[in-house]
Amino acid sequence: MSKYILPVSVFGTVFGFAVLLKNHLTGGRCPSKATINGKTVVITGANTGIGKETARELAKRGGRIIMGCRDMEKCEAAAKEIRGTTLNRHVFACQLDLASLKSIREFAEKIKKEEQHLDVLINNAGVMRCPAGKTKDGFDIQFGVNHLGHFLLTNLLLDKLKESAPSRVINLASLAHIVGKMDFEDLNWEKKKFDTKQAYCQSKLANVLFTRELAKRLQGSGVTVNAVHPGVVATELGRHTGLHQSQFSSSVLSPFFSLLVKSPELGAQPVVYLAVSEDMEGVTGKYFDVRTEKEPARQALDEAVAHRLWEVSQRLVGLDQEEKAHHL
């Protein structure tokens, strides 16, 4: 064995844990004490992980919380638990499958009809590094759920958000966007060999591009939109990777992993900050690494790519035909 292998391996491990430690130490609780009494918040994927803890924290602050989830049994249980722990009875479970355009449209219609206003939309739900698969409409599951589903949902709720201005849209992104690239010739992995990591990174790059393009289109509307990487958090999202906490349970790394990777409660704090903080008033089109505003990767700053992604997404989810019909 080469004498260099062990030191390099040790260096890589130490460097990785240093990154996790920095992430953990700089990602404490939301400093804002703002309450949101009377405000309505929609959170996707809110029955577990960051979404559930975001719902809990915003319920504590007095919000009317709509939890949009695919699994209604789990969603109802989570909503009941949050109502009990926060004593906020205005926490509701609602059917939403982001892998189905039909379900998204039904959910959006319900919100538009039943809610008087919509003050915060948190696009939290997602899948990560999962095996090859398709949504009900034939899209790659990661691109379809992480980007297209939220793209359609947000667009369908824009009128309600504008009527409720000042209002906020928050997109859960990831540091993984820095190695993502948009392959407009094969967004759904039908021509090339499927790569689950690249598929995830592409979807996360799409989140940041969507955020920037939407912010540009919403200028002057009173609706802000920002993207956030919440940090490395121990949730079910990582079950298909080598980083899920349960996979370290019998490992020598387990004590370090549990200490350095944030809990869902701490992972929710950057999202809560973007949702409630007075410092975020009027801030739009930005990317946050935990609570620090940072410039995203170079490819996420390409305005031509962001515009093209918008037009392609609009066509894929059928919004282009609705827009044409509207102008007839």
Phi, psi and omega in degrees: 000136180296142180292347182270342186296311183298311179302318180296318179297316179297318179300316180299318180295314180298318179298317180299316179290330177296319178297315179297320181295315178300315180299319182290314185290333182265007184240056180281201184286154178301125183285342182283137177259012185301141174257162182230040179305130178084357180262147180255132182236129172255128179234124177273148179061046190261013182270355181204166172060218182301319182299316180294317181289329173295316178300318181297313182295320181286332174292321177301328183272007171097008183283159170268113191252123175253115182262110180265113186222155178283315183268101186291329179297313179291324182293316178297320179295317180294317179298318179298316180298316181294320176302320182290318184281335182256346185060025175257112183279355183265055177233120190231143176265139181216138183294126176206115176249108183287355175267011180223116179298325179297314180296320180297317180294321179294319179296313181298320180296321179296316179297315182295325182279322190261339182259133180290327178207167178223112187263328180219130173244119180247107180274085188259325188301150178186167173233154187220125173052035181279164178298163179304137180188166182238152172284177180295342180255009173090013178269152171308135190300322182286316177293321182292314182280309187291325182247297188299320180300314180286329175299312180294312182303313182298315180297321180291336182259004184299319181298318179294321178294319179293320178296334184263003186304145006285131181224168187225144171242132180235123179253125176282111180254203180200151174301338180299343181297339185293339177249013178275156174212143181271117176258089184292345178276345182203059182298332185256015174056049179258344182252321183257167179294133183294133177234106187298325179293313180293327178297318178294313181298323176298318181293326180284327173295320178300323178301317182287318177298317178299317180301313184291319180291319179296319179300320179296318182287340182261006181305130179084358183272343185088000177257124177257155179216130181220157178247149181219135168265113188283353184105183179270116190235140179279093178225176178292346181304326184271017186295339180265002180253180176271011186247008180286137189304320183297335181284350178257003189300327181254012184262155175296340181279348187307312180299321181290319181299312183293332179282324189265330180275134186289150173287160176304326180298315178288325179297334180282341188298320176298326178292316177300318179302312180294331183281328190238338190297137175296331180295341183268000180298123178080354179280128184209153177075019186254161176243129181245133171261103192059247180251010182257124177291129180224158175282130179288181179301155183306318183291341178278351180262359183284106184294327179294319179293319179298318179294318180294319179299320179299312183294319179295315181297318179302318180291316183297325182265000175087011180284337180295321179291323178294323179293319178297316181297325181295330183267357179285000000 
